[in-house]
Amino acid sequence: MRDEYDFANARKNSQGKQQEQITINIDLSTIEYFKALAVKKGIPYQVLINLYLTDCAEKRKDLELLWH
């Protein structure tokens, strides 16, 4: 890690929202799904996942789990 970083050319978050970098475990098949979809949409897969999760949160979607 560097002692100093130059943020002179940094871009502000285009959505105007704060973000936090996290580590999350996601099944490989799920990542592959979002990567393929991201190629079709022309955006990075991590952005696509964030957009999907943001949509769920804004719409207060409830999760229904069925355990088999």
One Martini backbone bead per residue (centre of mass of N, CA, C, O) as a GRO file, in nm:
protein
   68
    1MET     BB    1   0.098   0.035   0.020
    2ARG     BB    2   0.064   0.357   0.001
    3ASP     BB    3   0.121   0.664   0.151
    4GLU     BB    4   0.022   0.800  -0.126
    5TYR     BB    5  -0.240   0.967  -0.316
    6ASP     BB    6  -0.370   1.068  -0.638
    7PHE     BB    7  -0.689   1.264  -0.677
    8ALA     BB    8  -0.698   1.480  -0.912
    9ASN     BB    9  -0.852   1.263  -1.135
   10ALA     BB   10  -1.097   1.204  -0.991
   11ARG     BB   11  -1.416   1.060  -0.984
   12LYS     BB   12  -1.727   1.099  -0.927
   13ASN     BB   13  -1.997   0.957  -0.843
   14SER     BB   14  -2.249   0.923  -1.078
   15GLN     BB   15  -2.488   0.867  -0.849
   16GLY     BB   16  -2.425   1.017  -0.564
   17LYS     BB   17  -2.328   0.768  -0.402
   18GLN     BB   18  -2.228   0.580  -0.162
   19GLN     BB   19  -1.954   0.353  -0.126
   20GLU     BB   20  -1.861   0.007  -0.046
   21GLN     BB   21  -1.609  -0.204   0.001
   22ILE     BB   22  -1.642  -0.558  -0.040
   23THR     BB   23  -1.680  -0.893   0.071
   24ILE     BB   24  -1.817  -1.166  -0.131
   25ASN     BB   25  -1.998  -1.463  -0.159
   26ILE     BB   26  -2.026  -1.615  -0.486
   27ASP     BB   27  -2.138  -1.805  -0.702
   28LEU     BB   28  -2.007  -1.894  -0.998
   29SER     BB   29  -2.274  -1.908  -1.164
   30THR     BB   30  -2.359  -1.618  -1.093
   31ILE     BB   31  -2.120  -1.469  -1.209
   32GLU     BB   32  -2.150  -1.577  -1.498
   33TYR     BB   33  -2.426  -1.456  -1.549
   34PHE     BB   34  -2.343  -1.152  -1.505
   35LYS     BB   35  -2.119  -1.146  -1.716
   36ALA     BB   36  -2.294  -1.210  -1.962
   37LEU     BB   37  -2.496  -0.978  -1.923
   38ALA     BB   38  -2.286  -0.748  -1.930
   39VAL     BB   39  -2.200  -0.787  -2.221
   40LYS     BB   40  -2.482  -0.727  -2.345
   41LYS     BB   41  -2.496  -0.432  -2.190
   42GLY     BB   42  -2.201  -0.291  -2.158
   43ILE     BB   43  -2.115  -0.368  -1.854
   44PRO     BB   44  -2.002  -0.419  -1.563
   45TYR     BB   45  -2.075  -0.670  -1.345
   46GLN     BB   46  -2.061  -0.508  -1.076
   47VAL     BB   47  -2.261  -0.294  -1.165
   48LEU     BB   48  -2.498  -0.484  -1.219
   49ILE     BB   49  -2.523  -0.596  -0.935
   50ASN     BB   50  -2.570  -0.323  -0.800
   51LEU     BB   51  -2.827  -0.247  -0.957
   52TYR     BB   52  -2.994  -0.487  -0.861
   53LEU     BB   53  -2.971  -0.438  -0.554
   54THR     BB   54  -3.082  -0.151  -0.559
   55ASP     BB   55  -3.359  -0.222  -0.670
   56CYS     BB   56  -3.442  -0.404  -0.437
   57ALA     BB   57  -3.414  -0.191  -0.211
   58GLU     BB   58  -3.603   0.034  -0.328
   59LYS     BB   59  -3.853  -0.188  -0.353
   60ARG     BB   60  -3.857  -0.382  -0.110
   61LYS     BB   61  -3.784  -0.666  -0.160
   62ASP     BB   62  -3.885  -0.982  -0.100
   63LEU     BB   63  -3.770  -1.286   0.034
   64GLU     BB   64  -3.811  -1.620  -0.096
   65LEU     BB   65  -3.753  -1.920   0.073
   66LEU     BB   66  -3.669  -2.256  -0.045
   67TRP     BB   67  -3.620  -2.550   0.123
   68HIS     BB   68  -3.484  -2.887   0.024
   0.00000   0.00000   0.00000
